[in-house]
Amino acid sequence: MDPIQERQLEMTRRRFFARSVKTLGAGLGSVALGSLLGESAIARALAPASPNLLGATGPSRAPHFAPKAKRVIYMHMEGAPSQLDLYDYKPELRRRFNQDLPDSIRQGQRLTGMTSGQARFPIAPSIFKFTRYANRQDGAWLSELLPHTGSVAHELCFVHSVHTDAINHEPAITFFQTGNQQPGRPSFGAWTSYGLGSMNANLPTFVVLITQGLGNMQALSARFWGSGFLPSEHQGCKLRSAGDPVLYLKDPDGVTRADRRRMLDLVAEMNQREAEASLDPEVRARIAQHEMAYRMQMSVPELVDFSDEDEETFALYGEDAKKPGTFAANCLLARRLAERGVRFIQLYMRGWDQHGGLPNEIRLQTKAVDQGQAALIKDLRRRGLLDDTLILWGGEFGRTCYSQGVLTETDYGRDHHPRCFTVWLAGGGIQPGISYGKTDEYSYNIVENPVEVHDLHATMLRCLGIDHLQLTYFHQGRDYRLTDVAGKVIEPLLA
């Protein structure tokens, strides 16, 4: 069938369902129509622009489970940090410096085009010292590059056995953000917004903060925080670090607040008529976005004004917290967003793609993030917010134990490695102070408790009170979900 004809037919059905129910009302006629056409058809015809599990808009529905977390702070290290130099301690590799990676370990596994042509795969042990920090088990090993993070190791849950299907950055980041390597799916934040709705009428449900970092930068596409086929009101709102945090935040000269209100009321009236005629959810989404933009003109300037933060807080986050756009400043801003009820807060730190010169670059990268991310944990804890805030820290894949290019006693690079890498979680619903999963002595293969990206998503949704199998959206003839057709909750990670 021609797509235009299909669209026309769909609209005809939707109009029929909507008008029939509206005419028949809530009496016996509605019941009879429901029995003939099925409850789901009528529900879809009359569904609001943003139905959700907790009833923030649309019909009230209870969560699937008692939620432990109300919000998510997701710190994505774009470019893939080396687990070998940060979290996955492999002291035996020092004895194997510059030896070839055994074929029995590599097992002919897929390599990127950047190292597939190498004649050798020389072992590159980390040059950094590791320290064991106390936790609920036998201690967590962290690199000397992360002393501040080590100070909150008792709050963290390290997962050393995450793996992914993607081997290059763009599909791997897309997979981690949306549950699929192909573009077009809703992001994790958009699914959370759709499923749970907003806790704050004056700020977006999903906010994105970006730190430029240094070194080799991968593309950062807006679709990573997009809404895909969900109504567009669920997409992430990126706050800028220079100039106005949001474009067109201020009214033009000569336009008063009352003028803006009258204009929005007129536009909303016209859009409402269009929504009733077309039943297009995007029209309703546009009305909601206009209203949110109007409220943000008042709420965002107050949000980004750090003048009410005391010196104790700035000492906790470090001097960088006073510089807009730094990772420390974005961590402090994330705490302020959490306080104000923002549901999903995404922090991107760029520049972790270290194919060469890794020791020098990773020193600079970790210096930029270490104090800020540890301060965020401590700040949330002291304000009583950590227990209902779910935090995730990780990249899109890991790094190889062998060197790409030059290898010396003090210099090396690492290629992409999707077979195993480390992330950590903290806060609402997560077991604090544990390590889960294990890799072999080369940090090349998983030997205990593998965790897929879909499993991670399913587990985080469980902390939010959502059954990942039931968080679905009907699109192009079938139900879609964040975890696609996979994913299982990793029970040992749950508090």
C-alpha positions in Angstrom: 0.0 0.0 0.0 1.2 3.5 -0.8 2.5 5.2 2.4 0.2 8.2 1.9 -2.8 5.9 1.5 -1.8 4.0 4.6 -1.6 7.2 6.6 -5.0 8.4 5.3 -6.5 5.0 6.3 -5.0 5.2 9.7 -6.3 8.7 10.2 -9.8 7.6 9.1 -9.8 4.8 11.7 -8.6 7.0 14.4 -11.2 9.6 13.6 -13.9 7.0 13.7 -12.8 5.6 17.0 -12.5 9.0 18.6 -15.7 10.5 17.3 -17.7 7.3 18.0 -16.6 7.3 21.6 -17.1 11.0 22.0 -20.6 10.7 20.7 -21.5 7.6 22.7 -20.0 9.0 25.9 -19.1 6.9 28.8 -22.4 4.9 29.0 -23.5 1.6 27.5 -22.6 2.7 24.0 -19.0 3.0 24.9 -19.0 -0.4 26.5 -20.6 -1.9 23.5 -18.1 -0.2 21.1 -15.3 -1.4 23.3 -16.5 -5.0 23.2 -16.7 -4.8 19.4 -13.5 -3.0 18.6 -11.3 -4.0 21.5 -10.1 -1.8 24.4 -6.6 -1.3 22.9 -7.9 0.2 19.7 -10.0 2.8 21.5 -7.2 3.4 24.0 -4.7 4.1 21.2 -7.2 6.4 19.4 -7.8 8.5 22.5 -4.3 8.2 24.0 -2.8 11.5 25.2 0.5 12.7 23.7 2.5 11.3 26.6 0.9 8.4 28.4 3.1 7.1 31.2 3.2 4.5 33.9 2.8 6.8 36.9 0.0 8.9 35.5 1.9 12.3 35.3 -0.2 12.8 32.2 -2.9 10.6 30.9 -4.6 7.8 32.8 -3.2 7.0 36.3 -1.4 3.7 36.3 0.7 2.2 39.2 4.4 1.3 38.6 5.1 -2.4 38.0 7.3 -2.5 41.1 7.9 -0.2 44.1 10.5 2.1 42.7 13.8 2.6 44.5 14.9 5.4 42.3 13.1 8.5 41.1 15.6 9.8 38.7 18.7 8.9 36.7 22.1 10.6 36.2 24.0 8.9 33.4 27.6 9.9 32.9 28.7 8.8 29.4 32.4 8.8 28.7 32.3 9.2 25.0 35.2 7.5 23.2 35.5 4.5 25.5 37.9 4.8 28.5 40.4 2.0 29.1 39.2 -0.4 31.8 42.7 -1.7 32.1 44.1 1.7 33.2 41.2 2.6 35.5 39.2 -0.2 37.1 40.2 -3.7 35.8 43.4 -4.5 37.7 45.6 -7.0 35.9 49.1 -7.0 37.6 50.2 -10.2 35.9 50.4 -8.4 32.6 53.5 -6.6 33.8 55.4 -9.9 33.4 54.1 -10.1 29.8 55.2 -6.7 28.6 55.6 -6.7 24.8 54.8 -10.4 24.5 52.2 -11.3 21.8 48.6 -11.8 22.8 48.2 -15.6 22.6 46.0 -16.9 19.9 44.2 -19.0 22.5 43.0 -15.7 24.1 42.1 -13.8 20.9 40.5 -16.8 19.3 40.2 -15.1 15.9 37.8 -12.5 17.3 36.8 -9.5 15.4 39.2 -6.5 15.2 38.8 -3.0 13.9 40.3 -1.9 10.6 42.9 0.0 12.7 44.6 -3.1 14.1 43.5 -6.0 12.0 46.5 -5.5 9.8 49.1 -5.5 12.6 51.7 -8.1 12.4 51.9 -8.3 16.2 49.6 -7.7 19.1 52.1 -6.7 21.9 50.8 -6.8 25.5 50.7 -3.3 27.0 50.3 -3.5 30.8 49.0 -0.4 32.5 51.8 1.8 33.8 49.6 3.2 36.6 49.6 1.9 40.2 46.3 0.6 41.6 45.1 0.9 45.2 42.5 -1.3 46.9 39.7 0.7 48.5 37.4 -0.8 51.1 34.0 -2.1 50.1 31.6 -4.7 51.2 33.6 -7.5 49.6 37.3 -7.9 49.5 38.1 -4.4 48.3 37.8 -2.6 45.0 41.0 -1.9 42.9 41.1 1.6 41.4 43.9 3.3 39.4 46.0 6.0 41.0 44.3 8.3 38.4 41.1 8.2 40.4 41.8 9.0 44.1 38.6 11.0 44.6 36.5 8.2 43.0 38.3 5.8 45.3 37.1 7.7 48.3 33.5 6.8 47.4 34.2 3.2 46.3 32.0 2.0 49.2 29.0 3.6 47.4 29.8 2.1 44.0 28.8 -1.1 42.2 31.5 -2.1 39.7 30.4 -4.3 36.8 33.5 -5.7 35.1 31.7 -7.9 32.6 29.8 -5.6 30.3 30.0 -6.4 26.6 28.5 -5.1 23.4 27.9 -6.1 19.8 29.3 -2.9 18.3 33.0 -2.4 17.5 32.9 1.2 16.2 32.0 4.4 18.1 28.8 5.6 16.3 26.9 2.3 16.4 28.2 1.5 19.9 27.1 4.8 21.4 23.8 4.5 19.6 23.4 1.0 21.0 24.1 2.2 24.6 21.8 5.1 24.3 18.9 3.5 22.5 19.2 -0.3 22.7 19.8 -0.6 19.0 22.8 0.0 16.7 20.6 1.5 14.0 19.6 5.2 14.3 15.9 6.1 14.8 15.1 4.5 18.2 14.2 6.5 21.3 17.0 7.2 23.7 17.1 5.8 27.3 16.2 9.2 28.6 13.2 9.5 26.2 11.9 6.1 27.3 12.2 7.1 30.9 10.3 10.4 30.2 7.6 8.5 28.3 7.3 5.8 31.0 7.4 7.9 34.2 6.5 11.5 33.1 7.8 14.6 34.8 8.3 15.5 38.4 8.8 19.2 37.6 6.5 21.5 35.6 9.1 24.1 35.0 12.0 22.1 33.6 12.2 19.4 30.9 12.0 15.8 32.0 15.2 15.0 30.2 18.3 17.3 30.2 21.6 16.9 28.5 25.0 18.5 29.5 28.1 18.2 27.4 31.8 18.7 28.3 34.2 18.9 25.4 37.1 17.1 27.0 40.3 16.8 24.9 42.1 14.6 22.4 40.4 12.6 19.7 36.7 13.7 19.6 34.0 11.4 18.3 30.8 12.9 16.7 28.1 13.7 19.2 24.8 13.4 17.4 21.6 15.0 18.8 19.8 11.7 18.1 21.7 10.2 21.0 19.2 12.0 23.2 16.4 12.1 20.7 12.8 10.7 21.1 12.8 8.6 18.0 9.2 7.5 17.3 8.0 8.6 20.7 6.3 12.0 20.9 8.9 14.7 20.6 8.2 16.2 24.0 10.3 13.3 25.4 13.5 14.2 23.6 16.4 15.6 25.7 16.9 19.3 26.1 20.6 20.2 25.7 21.8 23.1 27.9 24.6 25.2 26.5 27.6 26.1 28.5 28.2 29.5 26.8 25.7 32.4 26.3 22.1 31.6 27.1 21.7 28.0 28.3 18.9 27.6 25.9 18.5 29.5 22.6 15.9 32.3 22.5 15.5 32.1 26.3 14.9 35.8 26.4 12.0 37.6 24.7 12.9 40.1 22.0 13.2 43.7 22.9 9.7 45.3 23.1 8.0 42.0 23.8 6.6 41.8 27.4 5.8 38.7 29.4 2.1 39.4 28.9 2.6 39.7 25.1 4.3 36.3 25.1 1.4 34.8 27.1 -1.2 36.1 24.7 0.7 34.8 21.7 1.1 31.3 23.2 -2.6 31.2 24.1 -3.6 32.0 20.5 -1.2 29.5 19.1 -2.4 26.8 21.6 -6.0 27.5 20.6 -5.2 26.9 16.9 -3.1 23.9 17.7 -5.8 22.4 19.8 -8.3 22.6 17.0 -5.8 20.9 14.7 -5.2 18.2 17.3 -8.9 17.5 17.6 -9.2 17.3 13.8 -6.1 15.2 13.0 -5.5 13.3 16.3 -1.8 13.8 15.6 0.1 13.4 18.9 2.9 15.7 17.6 0.4 18.6 17.7 -0.3 18.0 21.3 3.5 17.6 21.9 4.1 21.0 20.3 1.6 22.6 22.6 3.3 21.1 25.6 6.7 22.2 24.3 5.5 25.8 23.9 4.3 25.9 27.4 7.5 24.3 28.8 9.6 26.9 26.9 7.5 29.7 28.4 8.1 28.3 32.0 11.8 27.7 31.3 12.3 31.4 30.6 11.9 31.8 34.4 13.3 28.5 35.7 16.5 28.1 33.7 18.3 31.3 34.7 17.8 30.5 38.3 19.0 26.9 37.7 22.3 27.9 36.2 23.0 30.7 38.7 25.5 29.1 41.2 25.7 32.3 43.4 23.7 30.5 46.0 26.2 27.7 46.4 28.5 28.0 49.4 32.3 27.7 49.4 32.1 24.3 51.1 30.3 23.0 48.0 32.8 24.6 45.6 35.7 23.1 47.7 34.0 19.7 47.3 33.7 19.9 43.5 36.9 21.8 43.0 37.7 25.1 41.3 36.7 23.8 37.9 33.1 23.9 39.2 33.2 27.7 38.8 33.9 27.3 35.0 30.8 26.7 32.9 31.0 23.7 30.7 33.7 21.8 32.7 32.8 18.3 33.9 32.9 19.5 37.5 30.5 22.3 36.8 28.1 19.9 35.0 28.2 17.5 37.9 27.2 20.4 40.2 24.5 21.4 37.7 23.3 17.8 37.6 22.8 17.9 41.4 20.8 21.1 41.1 18.7 19.4 38.3 18.2 16.4 40.6 17.0 18.7 43.4 14.5 20.3 41.1 12.9 17.0 40.1 14.4 16.5 36.6 13.8 12.8 35.8 16.8 12.0 33.5 20.1 13.9 33.5 22.7 12.9 30.9 26.3 14.1 31.1 28.6 13.5 28.2 32.4 13.8 28.6 34.2 13.7 25.2 37.7 12.8 24.3 38.4 9.2 25.6 39.3 7.7 22.2 43.0 7.0 22.9 44.5 4.9 20.1 48.0 6.5 20.8 49.6 8.5 23.6 47.1 7.0 26.1 49.1 7.6 29.3 49.4 11.3 28.8 45.8 11.9 27.6 44.1 9.7 30.2 45.9 11.6 33.0 44.3 14.8 31.7 40.9 13.2 31.2 40.7 11.6 34.6 41.9 14.8 36.3 39.0 16.6 34.6 36.4 14.1 35.8 37.6 12.5 39.1 36.9 15.1 41.7 33.6 16.2 40.1 32.0 12.7 39.9 33.1 11.8 43.4 31.8 15.1 44.7 28.4 14.5 43.0 28.1 11.2 44.9 29.1 12.8 48.2 26.8 15.8 47.6 23.8 13.7 46.8 24.5 11.6 49.9 24.7 14.5 52.3 21.5 16.1 50.9 19.5 12.8 51.1 19.2 12.4 47.4 21.5 9.5 46.6 19.1 6.8 47.8 16.5 7.7 45.2 19.0 8.8 42.4 20.3 6.0 40.1 23.8 6.8 38.7 25.5 5.1 35.7 29.1 5.8 34.6 30.6 4.2 31.5 31.7 4.3 27.9 30.4 2.6 24.8 33.0 -0.3 24.9 36.4 -1.1 26.3 40.1 -1.1 25.2 42.5 -3.8 24.2 45.2 -5.2 26.4 47.6 -5.0 23.4 49.0 -1.8 22.1 48.0 -0.1 18.9 51.1 1.5 17.2 54.0 2.5 19.4 54.7 0.6 22.6 57.3 1.7 25.1 57.7 1.3 28.8 55.8 4.6 29.3 53.7 5.0 26.1 51.1 3.0 24.3 47.7 3.2 22.7 44.7 0.8 22.8 42.2 -0.2 20.2 38.4 -0.7 20.6 37.4 -3.7 22.5 33.7 -4.7 22.8 34.3 -8.1 24.4 34.6 -6.7 28.0 34.7 -3.4 29.8 33.8 -1.9 33.2 31.0 0.4 34.2 29.8 1.5 37.7 26.5 2.3 39.2 25.5 3.9 42.4 22.4 5.1 44.3 18.8 4.1 44.2 18.1 0.4 44.1 21.8 -0.7 43.5 23.9 -2.8 45.9 26.7 -0.4 47.1 30.3 -1.5 47.5 30.3 -4.6 45.4 32.0 -5.9 42.2 30.2 -8.1 39.7 31.6 -10.1 36.8 35.1 -11.0 36.0 37.5 -11.0 33.0 40.4 -13.2 32.2 44.0 -12.3 33.1 44.3 -10.2 29.9 41.0 -8.3 30.4 40.1 -9.7 27.0 37.3 -12.2 27.6 34.6 -12.5 30.2 35.0 -15.5 32.5 32.2 -14.9 35.0 28.7 -13.3 34.9 28.5 -11.6 31.5 26.2 -8.5 31.3 24.7 -7.3 28.0 23.8 -3.7 27.4 20.1 -4.8 27.3 20.6 -6.4 30.8 22.0 -3.2 32.1 19.0 -1.2 30.8 16.5 -3.8 32.1 18.1 -3.6 35.6 18.1 0.2 35.7 14.4 0.2 34.6 13.7 -2.2 37.4 15.2 0.3 39.9 12.8 2.9 38.5 9.9 0.6 39.2 9.5 -0.5 35.5 9.2 -3.9 34.0 11.3 -3.6 30.8 9.0 -6.1 29.1 6.0 -3.8 29.6 7.5 -0.5 28.7 6.4 -0.5 25.1 5.2 1.8 22.4 3.2 0.8 19.4 4.9 1.8 16.1 4.6 0.6 12.5 2.5 -2.4 13.4 4.3 -3.7 16.5 5.3 -2.9 20.1 8.8 -1.6 20.6 10.8 -1.4 23.8 14.2 -0.1 25.0 15.5 -3.6 25.5 14.3 -4.7 22.0 13.8 -8.5 22.2 16.4 -9.2 24.8 17.5 -8.1 28.3 17.2 -9.6 31.8 17.4 -8.0 35.2 20.7 -8.8 36.9 19.3 -9.5 40.4 22.6 -9.5 42.3 23.1 -5.9 41.4 19.9 -4.9 43.2 19.8 -3.7 46.8 
